[in-house]
Amino acid sequence: MTNRSDAYPTSPQSLSGLRVGQLTASLSRMGGGVSEAVVKQAEMIRALGGEPVVFALDDPHAAQDAARFGDAEVHIAPVSGPRQIGFAPALVGMLEKARLDVLHLHGIWMYPSHAGAAWARRTGRPYVISPHGMLDPWITARGRLKKTLARAGYERASWRTAAAMHALTAREAQDIRRETGRTDSLVIPNAGPAPMSQPAHTRAPTFLYLGRIHPKKNIDALIAAWTQRASAMAATGATLVIAGWGEDAHVAHLQQSLSGAPSSITFAGPLYGDAKARAYADARFFVLPSHSEGLPMVVLEAWAAGTPALMTSECNLPEGFAAGAAINCGFDPAVIGAALDTALAMPDPQWRTMSDAALSLMQGRFSGETVARQWAGAYLGLTGRHAEAGIAA
């Protein structure tokens, strides 16, 4: 991913002199939407004049994907023991040596939560936590034993130590309150890419799923809905492209599910860079029938390409429904199928109205400029530098 300083044209020196740590379990493709959010956060910090410093646990793709952060300082900590815990004994030392002004943790339930809180206690400097949807009830209901141990071992202490909790949406702020008792969450959405111009041509009836291959994404139900109307899809030339990455077991399950599926469904594997951008720009609709999300970057990326979405309420983007940029597809095959039928039958003028609505959302609430202004105020407020920067608290 290239650096997009032009996406954040807000007070380019407002974070000047600040070293802002970005801590996450995975900076690579294995981190899914969280790692994408960290990449964009680092770009934004740099564009605002600050210095992003990235910390992550090692994984099979970490060294390769670190290049996505350009010339930012990146530290990768080796992991001892099970990856699910992510114990990295060198991580706290790395954080302390980095001379950070503020540390921002992305994602919870792993050892970086302990490391971030330890850094905050030792340095007395501000520590921010973004759960990225990981306190959603669908998530907390799974792996209960691991999460119970994590709460007792380090998460509750981490939540208490944080100078601020960050929620992507008002709904996530409620999840944070339920789990942590904190009512002071910063509510700032993810920023999406700069929007492209309105599509000049009528797009083929291509439906795109792009993202992590994982049970919570509910891809099986999407495949079932499509398969139930295979004849109608074939008659219209409609295709479903599933693109993404995931654990080997989840990818193998998907491939098995597709073994008897209609030929109009294809699995493209992971897409990056220009191939990913083309997939968004070629699709008539983006589909995300997910059971649980924080605020999905993939929907924002689709909207920036002028591609309306079929998504669930669990994607936490009610603005899309309100603006007419999305259709609620529900969770079960029958409801997903009805949404597919509605989308497929949509005349081009109506589709263009949805496409315009998607592009408009990316010029407003989810624009890089709007989100950067909010984060500049948050980081400066936490470090006590509002007066110095001339920004009101």
Sine and cosine of phi, psi and omega as CSV:
sin_phi,cos_phi,sin_psi,cos_psi,sin_omega,cos_omega
0.00,0.00,0.74,-0.67,0.01,-1.00
-1.00,0.10,0.41,-0.91,0.04,-1.00
-0.96,0.29,0.68,-0.73,-0.04,-1.00
-0.85,-0.53,0.93,0.36,0.00,-1.00
-0.87,0.50,-0.51,0.86,-0.05,-1.00
-0.93,0.37,-0.24,0.97,0.01,-1.00
-0.98,0.21,-0.18,0.98,-0.07,-1.00
-0.78,-0.63,0.94,0.34,-0.11,-0.99
-0.99,0.11,0.63,0.78,-0.07,-1.00
-0.95,-0.31,0.85,-0.52,0.14,-0.99
0.56,0.83,0.95,0.30,-0.17,-0.99
-0.85,0.53,-0.30,0.95,0.01,-1.00
-0.96,-0.28,0.20,0.98,-0.14,-0.99
-0.92,0.39,-0.39,0.92,0.07,-1.00
-0.95,-0.32,0.31,0.95,-0.05,-1.00
-0.83,0.56,0.76,-0.66,0.02,-1.00
1.00,0.01,-0.14,0.99,-0.01,-1.00
-1.00,-0.05,0.76,-0.65,0.17,-0.99
-0.99,-0.16,0.92,-0.38,-0.13,-0.99
-0.94,-0.35,0.94,-0.33,0.00,-1.00
-0.97,0.24,0.66,-0.75,0.07,-1.00
-0.86,-0.50,0.94,-0.35,-0.10,-0.99
-0.92,-0.38,0.76,-0.65,0.00,-1.00
-0.45,-0.89,0.32,-0.95,0.00,-1.00
-0.94,0.35,-0.56,0.83,-0.02,-1.00
-0.54,-0.84,0.80,-0.59,0.09,-1.00
-1.00,-0.04,-0.06,1.00,-0.11,-0.99
-1.00,-0.09,-0.08,-1.00,0.05,-1.00
-0.85,0.53,-0.38,0.93,0.01,-1.00
-0.93,0.37,-0.31,0.95,0.02,-1.00
-0.99,0.12,-0.06,1.00,0.05,-1.00
0.85,0.52,-0.65,-0.76,-0.05,-1.00
-0.90,0.44,-0.46,0.89,0.01,-1.00
-0.91,0.42,-0.71,0.71,0.00,-1.00
-0.90,0.43,-0.58,0.82,0.07,-1.00
-0.89,0.45,-0.65,0.76,0.03,-1.00
-0.90,0.43,-0.61,0.80,0.02,-1.00
-0.92,0.40,-0.65,0.76,0.06,-1.00
-0.85,0.53,-0.74,0.68,-0.03,-1.00
-0.92,0.38,-0.59,0.81,0.03,-1.00
-0.90,0.43,-0.65,0.76,0.03,-1.00
-0.90,0.43,-0.67,0.75,0.06,-1.00
-0.86,0.51,-0.69,0.72,-0.04,-1.00
-0.90,0.43,-0.70,0.72,0.00,-1.00
-0.86,0.50,-0.71,0.70,0.01,-1.00
-0.89,0.46,-0.69,0.72,-0.01,-1.00
-0.90,0.43,-0.46,0.89,0.04,-1.00
-1.00,0.05,0.12,0.99,0.07,-1.00
1.00,-0.06,-0.04,1.00,0.02,-1.00
-1.00,0.07,0.05,-1.00,-0.01,-1.00
-0.88,-0.48,0.97,-0.25,0.03,-1.00
-0.97,0.25,0.69,-0.73,0.05,-1.00
-0.80,-0.60,0.89,-0.46,-0.18,-0.98
-0.97,-0.24,0.70,-0.71,0.04,-1.00
-0.78,-0.62,0.70,-0.72,0.01,-1.00
-0.44,-0.90,0.29,-0.96,0.11,-0.99
-0.98,0.18,0.49,-0.87,0.04,-1.00
-0.94,0.33,0.54,-0.84,0.12,-0.99
-0.43,-0.90,0.11,-0.99,-0.10,-0.99
-0.86,0.51,-0.36,0.93,-0.05,-1.00
-0.91,-0.40,0.06,1.00,-0.14,-0.99
-0.87,0.49,-0.75,0.66,-0.06,-1.00
-0.88,0.47,-0.67,0.74,-0.01,-1.00
-0.93,0.37,-0.72,0.69,-0.11,-0.99
-0.98,0.18,-0.18,0.98,0.08,-1.00
-0.87,0.50,-0.39,0.92,0.01,-1.00
-0.89,0.46,-0.35,0.93,0.02,-1.00
-0.89,0.45,-0.31,0.95,-0.03,-1.00
-1.00,-0.03,0.17,0.98,0.07,-1.00
0.86,0.52,-0.77,-0.64,-0.04,-1.00
-1.00,-0.05,0.23,0.97,0.05,-1.00
-0.91,0.41,0.50,-0.87,0.05,-1.00
-0.95,0.32,0.82,-0.57,-0.05,-1.00
-0.81,-0.59,0.73,-0.68,0.03,-1.00
-0.83,-0.55,0.81,-0.58,-0.01,-1.00
-0.91,-0.41,0.85,-0.52,-0.08,-1.00
-0.99,-0.12,0.78,-0.62,0.06,-1.00
-0.91,0.40,0.55,-0.83,-0.06,-1.00
-0.97,-0.25,0.68,-0.73,0.10,-1.00
-0.93,-0.37,0.77,-0.63,0.02,-1.00
1.00,0.08,-0.33,-0.94,-0.11,-0.99
-0.89,0.46,0.70,-0.72,0.03,-1.00
-0.88,0.48,-0.53,0.85,-0.06,-1.00
-0.88,0.48,-0.43,0.90,0.03,-1.00
-1.00,-0.08,-0.69,0.73,0.06,-1.00
0.97,0.24,0.57,0.82,0.00,-1.00
-0.90,0.43,0.87,-0.50,-0.05,-1.00
-0.74,-0.67,1.00,-0.01,-0.13,-0.99
-0.88,0.48,-0.35,0.94,0.00,-1.00
-1.00,0.09,-0.17,0.99,-0.19,-0.98
-0.92,0.40,-0.70,0.71,-0.02,-1.00
-0.87,0.49,-0.67,0.74,0.04,-1.00
-0.88,0.48,-0.65,0.76,0.05,-1.00
-0.86,0.51,-0.69,0.72,0.00,-1.00
-0.89,0.45,-0.70,0.71,-0.04,-1.00
-0.90,0.43,-0.60,0.80,-0.05,-1.00
-0.97,0.26,-0.23,0.97,-0.13,-0.99
-0.99,0.14,-0.13,0.99,0.05,-1.00
0.82,0.57,0.77,0.64,-0.03,-1.00
-0.98,0.18,0.51,-0.86,0.13,-0.99
-1.00,-0.01,-0.48,0.88,0.01,-1.00
-0.43,-0.90,0.53,-0.85,0.01,-1.00
-0.84,-0.54,0.73,-0.69,-0.05,-1.00
-0.86,-0.52,0.92,-0.40,0.03,-1.00
-1.00,-0.01,0.75,-0.66,0.04,-1.00
-0.92,-0.40,0.92,-0.39,-0.02,-1.00
1.00,-0.03,0.48,-0.88,-0.06,-1.00
-0.73,-0.68,-0.13,-0.99,0.06,-1.00
0.98,0.22,0.18,0.98,0.04,-1.00
-0.70,-0.72,0.07,-1.00,-0.11,-0.99
-0.82,0.57,-0.54,0.84,0.05,-1.00
-0.81,0.59,-0.45,0.89,0.08,-1.00
-0.88,0.48,-0.70,0.72,0.04,-1.00
-0.90,0.43,-0.70,0.71,-0.05,-1.00
-0.90,0.44,-0.67,0.74,-0.01,-1.00
-0.89,0.45,-0.70,0.71,0.01,-1.00
-0.92,0.40,-0.62,0.78,0.03,-1.00
-0.89,0.46,-0.68,0.73,0.05,-1.00
-0.86,0.51,-0.72,0.70,-0.04,-1.00
-0.89,0.46,-0.67,0.75,-0.01,-1.00
-0.92,0.39,-0.63,0.78,-0.06,-1.00
-0.96,0.26,-0.54,0.84,-0.08,-1.00
-0.99,-0.16,-0.40,0.92,-0.08,-1.00
0.96,0.29,0.26,0.97,-0.03,-1.00
-0.98,-0.18,0.34,-0.94,-0.13,-0.99
-0.94,0.33,0.58,-0.81,-0.10,-1.00
-0.74,-0.67,0.81,-0.58,-0.05,-1.00
-0.90,-0.43,0.65,-0.76,0.01,-1.00
-0.87,-0.50,0.81,-0.58,0.15,-0.99
-0.94,-0.35,0.97,-0.24,-0.01,-1.00
-0.92,0.39,-0.36,0.93,0.00,-1.00
0.82,0.58,0.74,0.67,0.08,-1.00
0.99,0.16,0.03,1.00,-0.10,-1.00
-0.99,0.15,0.07,1.00,0.16,-0.99
-0.95,-0.32,0.17,0.98,0.09,-1.00
-0.89,0.45,0.63,-0.77,-0.03,-1.00
-0.82,0.57,-0.56,0.83,0.02,-1.00
-0.89,0.46,-0.60,0.80,0.00,-1.00
-0.97,0.23,-0.73,0.68,-0.07,-1.00
-0.93,0.38,-0.35,0.94,0.03,-1.00
-0.98,0.21,-0.18,0.98,-0.01,-1.00
-0.95,-0.32,0.57,-0.82,-0.04,-1.00
0.88,0.48,0.70,0.72,-0.12,-0.99
-0.85,0.53,-0.65,0.76,-0.05,-1.00
-0.90,0.44,-0.74,0.68,0.01,-1.00
-0.85,0.52,-0.69,0.72,-0.06,-1.00
-0.95,0.31,-0.55,0.84,0.08,-1.00
-0.89,0.45,-0.70,0.72,0.03,-1.00
-0.91,0.40,-0.63,0.77,0.00,-1.00
-0.91,0.41,-0.67,0.75,0.04,-1.00
-0.85,0.53,-0.76,0.65,-0.05,-1.00
-0.93,0.36,-0.60,0.80,-0.11,-0.99
-0.98,0.20,-0.64,0.77,-0.08,-1.00
-0.41,-0.91,-0.41,0.91,-0.11,-0.99
-0.91,0.41,-0.74,0.68,-0.02,-1.00
-0.87,0.50,-0.65,0.76,0.04,-1.00
-0.90,0.44,-0.62,0.78,0.02,-1.00
-0.91,0.42,-0.70,0.71,0.00,-1.00
-0.89,0.47,-0.62,0.78,0.01,-1.00
-0.94,0.35,-0.57,0.82,-0.07,-1.00
-0.96,0.28,-0.48,0.88,-0.10,-0.99
-0.87,0.49,0.69,-0.72,0.13,-0.99
-0.95,0.32,-0.43,0.90,0.01,-1.00
-0.41,-0.91,0.57,-0.82,0.21,-0.98
-0.97,-0.25,0.62,-0.78,-0.03,-1.00
-0.90,-0.43,0.78,-0.63,0.08,-1.00
-0.92,-0.39,0.65,-0.76,0.05,-1.00
-0.97,0.25,-0.45,0.89,-0.05,-1.00
-0.60,-0.80,0.25,-0.97,0.08,-1.00
-0.89,0.46,-0.56,0.83,0.03,-1.00
-0.91,0.43,-0.65,0.76,0.04,-1.00
-0.92,0.39,-0.55,0.84,0.07,-1.00
-0.86,0.51,-0.59,0.81,0.07,-1.00
-0.92,0.39,-0.64,0.77,0.06,-1.00
-0.88,0.47,-0.67,0.74,0.02,-1.00
-0.89,0.46,-0.68,0.73,0.01,-1.00
-0.89,0.46,-0.69,0.72,-0.02,-1.00
-0.89,0.46,-0.67,0.75,-0.09,-1.00
-0.99,0.11,-0.60,0.80,-0.15,-0.99
-0.94,-0.34,-0.30,0.95,-0.08,-1.00
0.99,0.14,-0.02,1.00,-0.04,-1.00
-1.00,0.06,0.69,-0.72,-0.05,-1.00
-0.90,-0.43,0.20,0.98,-0.14,-0.99
-0.93,-0.36,0.50,0.87,-0.07,-1.00
-0.90,0.44,0.65,-0.76,0.25,-0.97
-0.97,0.25,0.79,-0.62,0.02,-1.00
-0.94,-0.34,0.97,-0.26,-0.03,-1.00
-0.68,-0.73,0.82,-0.57,-0.02,-1.00
-0.97,0.24,0.21,-0.98,0.21,-0.98
-0.92,0.39,0.49,-0.87,0.14,-0.99
-1.00,-0.09,0.66,-0.75,0.06,-1.00
-0.99,-0.12,0.03,-1.00,0.05,-1.00
-0.93,0.37,0.29,-0.96,0.12,-0.99
-0.89,0.46,0.70,-0.71,-0.05,-1.00
-0.95,0.32,0.55,-0.84,0.09,-1.00
-1.00,0.09,0.03,-1.00,0.04,-1.00
-0.98,0.18,0.28,-0.96,0.01,-1.00
-0.84,0.54,0.74,-0.68,0.02,-1.00
-0.81,0.59,0.72,-0.70,-0.07,-1.00
-1.00,0.09,-0.33,0.94,-0.08,-1.00
-0.82,-0.57,0.32,-0.95,0.07,-1.00
-0.96,0.28,0.80,-0.60,-0.03,-1.00
-0.99,0.11,0.55,-0.84,0.08,-1.00
-0.90,0.45,0.38,-0.92,-0.02,-1.00
-0.97,0.26,0.92,0.40,0.02,-1.00
-0.97,-0.22,0.77,-0.63,0.07,-1.00
-0.95,-0.30,0.72,-0.70,-0.10,-0.99
-0.85,-0.52,0.78,-0.62,0.32,-0.95
-0.94,-0.33,0.78,-0.63,0.05,-1.00
-0.67,-0.75,0.80,-0.60,0.00,-1.00
0.38,-0.93,-0.27,-0.96,-0.02,-1.00
-0.94,0.33,0.62,-0.79,0.11,-0.99
-1.00,0.03,0.96,-0.27,-0.12,-0.99
-0.40,-0.92,0.54,-0.84,-0.02,-1.00
-0.82,0.57,-0.55,0.83,-0.05,-1.00
-0.92,0.40,-0.34,0.94,-0.01,-1.00
-0.97,0.24,-0.26,0.97,0.13,-0.99
0.92,0.39,0.58,0.81,-0.04,-1.00
-0.93,0.38,-0.54,0.84,0.02,-1.00
-0.84,0.54,-0.67,0.74,0.00,-1.00
-0.92,0.40,-0.59,0.81,0.05,-1.00
-0.90,0.43,-0.69,0.72,0.03,-1.00
-0.89,0.45,-0.67,0.75,0.01,-1.00
-0.89,0.46,-0.69,0.73,0.00,-1.00
-0.89,0.46,-0.67,0.74,0.00,-1.00
-0.92,0.39,-0.68,0.73,-0.04,-1.00
-0.89,0.46,-0.59,0.81,-0.01,-1.00
-0.90,0.44,-0.39,0.92,0.01,-1.00
-0.85,-0.53,0.60,0.80,-0.06,-1.00
-0.86,0.51,-0.64,0.77,-0.03,-1.00
-0.90,0.43,-0.69,0.73,0.01,-1.00
-0.91,0.42,-0.63,0.78,0.02,-1.00
-0.91,0.42,-0.66,0.75,0.01,-1.00
-0.90,0.44,-0.62,0.79,-0.04,-1.00
-0.91,0.41,-0.50,0.87,-0.02,-1.00
-0.99,-0.11,-0.11,0.99,-0.05,-1.00
0.98,0.22,0.26,0.97,-0.02,-1.00
-0.94,0.33,0.59,-0.81,0.04,-1.00
-0.74,-0.67,0.48,-0.88,0.09,-1.00
-0.88,-0.47,0.87,-0.49,0.04,-1.00
-0.96,-0.27,0.85,-0.53,0.09,-1.00
-0.96,-0.29,0.87,-0.49,-0.04,-1.00
-0.79,-0.61,0.66,-0.75,0.04,-1.00
0.31,-0.95,-0.16,-0.99,-0.10,-1.00
-0.62,-0.78,0.25,-0.97,0.04,-1.00
0.08,-1.00,-0.07,-1.00,0.05,-1.00
-0.89,0.46,0.49,-0.87,-0.07,-1.00
-0.82,0.58,-0.65,0.76,-0.03,-1.00
-0.90,0.43,-0.62,0.78,-0.01,-1.00
-0.95,0.32,-0.62,0.78,0.04,-1.00
-0.92,0.39,-0.64,0.77,0.03,-1.00
-0.89,0.45,-0.64,0.76,0.04,-1.00
-0.89,0.46,-0.67,0.74,0.03,-1.00
-0.88,0.48,-0.73,0.68,-0.02,-1.00
-0.88,0.47,-0.59,0.81,0.07,-1.00
-0.92,0.40,-0.65,0.76,0.02,-1.00
-0.89,0.46,-0.52,0.86,-0.03,-1.00
-1.00,0.07,-0.12,0.99,-0.08,-1.00
-0.89,0.45,-0.52,0.85,0.04,-1.00
-0.93,-0.37,0.24,0.97,-0.07,-1.00
-0.99,0.12,0.29,-0.96,0.03,-1.00
-0.87,0.50,0.46,-0.89,-0.01,-1.00
-0.93,0.36,-0.21,0.98,0.03,-1.00
-0.97,0.25,-0.10,1.00,0.09,-1.00
-0.97,-0.25,0.79,-0.62,0.05,-1.00
-0.79,-0.61,0.54,-0.84,0.10,-1.00
-0.96,-0.27,0.91,-0.42,-0.09,-1.00
-1.00,-0.03,-0.11,0.99,-0.08,-1.00
0.96,0.28,-0.21,-0.98,-0.01,-1.00
-0.95,0.32,0.61,-0.79,0.05,-1.00
-0.83,-0.56,0.68,-0.73,-0.01,-1.00
-0.69,-0.73,0.32,-0.95,0.13,-0.99
0.83,0.56,-0.76,-0.65,-0.07,-1.00
-0.89,0.46,-0.59,0.81,0.00,-1.00
-0.90,0.44,-0.63,0.78,0.05,-1.00
-0.91,0.41,-0.71,0.71,0.00,-1.00
-0.88,0.47,-0.65,0.76,0.02,-1.00
-0.91,0.42,-0.62,0.79,0.00,-1.00
-0.88,0.47,-0.69,0.72,0.06,-1.00
-0.89,0.45,-0.71,0.71,-0.09,-1.00
-0.95,0.33,-0.41,0.91,-0.01,-1.00
-1.00,0.04,-0.36,0.93,-0.09,-1.00
-0.98,0.21,0.60,-0.80,0.11,-0.99
-0.99,0.13,-0.57,0.82,0.05,-1.00
-0.63,-0.77,0.57,-0.82,0.15,-0.99
-0.99,-0.17,0.62,-0.78,-0.07,-1.00
-0.82,-0.58,0.79,-0.61,0.05,-1.00
-0.61,-0.80,1.00,0.05,-0.05,-1.00
-1.00,0.07,0.69,0.72,-0.23,-0.97
-0.96,0.29,0.53,-0.85,0.11,-0.99
-0.99,0.16,-0.40,0.92,-0.12,-0.99
-0.36,-0.93,0.76,-0.64,0.07,-1.00
-0.55,-0.83,0.32,-0.95,0.22,-0.98
-1.00,0.04,-0.99,0.11,0.20,-0.98
-0.59,-0.81,0.98,-0.21,-0.21,-0.98
-0.94,0.35,0.87,-0.50,0.05,-1.00
-0.87,0.49,-0.54,0.84,-0.06,-1.00
-0.89,0.45,-0.57,0.82,0.05,-1.00
-0.93,0.37,-0.67,0.74,0.04,-1.00
-0.89,0.46,-0.63,0.77,0.03,-1.00
-0.91,0.42,-0.63,0.78,0.05,-1.00
-0.91,0.42,-0.72,0.69,0.02,-1.00
-0.87,0.50,-0.62,0.78,0.01,-1.00
-0.89,0.45,-0.42,0.91,0.07,-1.00
-1.00,0.01,0.10,0.99,-0.02,-1.00
0.97,0.25,0.40,0.92,-0.06,-1.00
-0.96,-0.27,0.92,-0.40,0.05,-1.00
-0.91,0.42,0.30,-0.96,-0.10,-1.00
-0.87,-0.50,0.57,-0.82,0.30,-0.95
-0.97,-0.25,0.89,-0.45,-0.11,-0.99
-0.51,-0.86,0.19,-0.98,0.02,-1.00
-0.99,-0.12,0.24,-0.97,0.08,-1.00
-0.90,0.43,-0.39,0.92,0.00,-1.00
-0.95,0.32,-0.10,1.00,0.11,-0.99
-0.98,0.22,-0.15,0.99,0.11,-0.99
0.86,0.51,0.61,0.79,0.07,-1.00
-0.80,-0.61,0.89,0.45,-0.02,-1.00
-0.88,0.48,-0.39,0.92,0.04,-1.00
-0.86,0.52,-0.54,0.84,0.00,-1.00
-0.91,0.42,-0.67,0.75,0.04,-1.00
-0.92,0.38,-0.70,0.72,-0.05,-1.00
-0.89,0.45,-0.61,0.79,-0.04,-1.00
-0.99,0.13,-0.23,0.97,-0.06,-1.00
1.00,0.08,0.36,0.93,0.02,-1.00
-0.99,-0.10,-0.02,1.00,-0.08,-1.00
-0.50,-0.86,0.41,-0.91,0.09,-1.00
-0.88,-0.48,0.72,-0.69,0.03,-1.00
-0.97,0.24,0.89,-0.46,-0.09,-1.00
-0.99,-0.15,-0.10,0.99,-0.01,-1.00
0.90,0.43,-0.16,-0.99,-0.12,-0.99
-0.94,-0.35,-0.52,0.85,-0.12,-0.99
-1.00,-0.07,0.38,-0.93,-0.11,-0.99
-0.82,0.57,-0.59,0.81,-0.04,-1.00
-0.90,0.43,-0.70,0.72,-0.02,-1.00
-0.96,0.29,-0.65,0.76,0.07,-1.00
-0.87,0.50,-0.68,0.74,0.01,-1.00
-0.88,0.48,-0.66,0.75,0.04,-1.00
-0.89,0.46,-0.62,0.78,0.04,-1.00
-0.92,0.40,-0.64,0.76,0.07,-1.00
-0.87,0.49,-0.68,0.74,0.01,-1.00
-0.88,0.48,-0.70,0.72,0.01,-1.00
-0.88,0.48,-0.70,0.71,-0.02,-1.00
-0.91,0.42,-0.67,0.74,-0.05,-1.00
-0.92,0.40,-0.56,0.83,-0.04,-1.00
-1.00,0.10,-0.05,1.00,-0.11,-0.99
-0.94,0.35,0.81,-0.59,0.05,-1.00
-0.93,0.36,0.40,-0.92,-0.11,-0.99
-0.87,0.50,-0.66,0.75,0.02,-1.00
-0.86,0.51,-0.63,0.78,0.02,-1.00
-0.93,0.36,-0.64,0.77,0.05,-1.00
-0.88,0.47,-0.65,0.76,-0.01,-1.00
-0.91,0.42,-0.54,0.84,0.08,-1.00
-0.90,0.43,-0.67,0.75,0.06,-1.00
-0.90,0.43,-0.66,0.75,0.00,-1.00
-0.89,0.46,-0.67,0.74,0.05,-1.00
-0.88,0.48,-0.64,0.77,0.01,-1.00
-0.90,0.44,-0.64,0.77,0.03,-1.00
-0.89,0.45,-0.72,0.69,0.00,-1.00
-0.90,0.44,-0.60,0.80,0.00,-1.00
-0.91,0.42,-0.62,0.78,0.04,-1.00
-0.88,0.48,-0.59,0.81,-0.03,-1.00
-0.98,0.20,-0.15,0.99,0.09,-1.00
-1.00,-0.10,-0.15,0.99,-0.07,-1.00
-0.89,-0.46,-0.96,-0.28,-0.13,-0.99
-0.83,0.56,-0.59,0.81,-0.09,-1.00
-0.98,-0.21,0.24,0.97,0.00,-1.00
-0.96,0.28,0.46,-0.89,0.03,-1.00
-0.85,0.52,-0.63,0.78,-0.03,-1.00
-0.90,0.44,-0.72,0.70,-0.03,-1.00
-0.89,0.45,-0.73,0.68,-0.05,-1.00
-0.94,0.35,-0.63,0.78,0.02,-1.00
-0.87,0.49,-0.66,0.75,0.02,-1.00
-0.87,0.50,-0.65,0.76,0.00,-1.00
-0.92,0.39,-0.68,0.74,-0.01,-1.00
-0.95,0.33,-0.56,0.83,0.06,-1.00
-0.86,0.51,-0.71,0.70,0.03,-1.00
-0.89,0.45,-0.63,0.78,-0.02,-1.00
-0.92,0.39,-0.77,0.64,-0.03,-1.00
-0.90,0.44,-0.67,0.74,0.00,-1.00
-0.92,0.39,-0.61,0.79,0.04,-1.00
-0.91,0.42,-0.67,0.74,-0.01,-1.00
-0.91,0.42,-0.56,0.83,-0.03,-1.00
-1.00,-0.06,0.02,1.00,0.03,-1.00
0.96,0.29,0.43,0.90,-0.08,-1.00
-0.94,-0.34,0.34,0.94,0.03,-1.00
-0.86,0.51,-0.74,0.67,-0.07,-1.00
-0.89,0.46,-0.66,0.75,-0.01,-1.00
-0.88,0.47,-0.61,0.79,-0.06,-1.00
-1.00,0.01,-0.12,0.99,-0.02,-1.00
0.95,0.30,0.51,0.86,0.00,-1.00
-0.91,-0.40,0.73,-0.69,0.00,-1.00
-0.95,0.31,0.65,-0.76,0.03,-1.00
-0.95,0.30,0.00,0.00,0.00,0.00
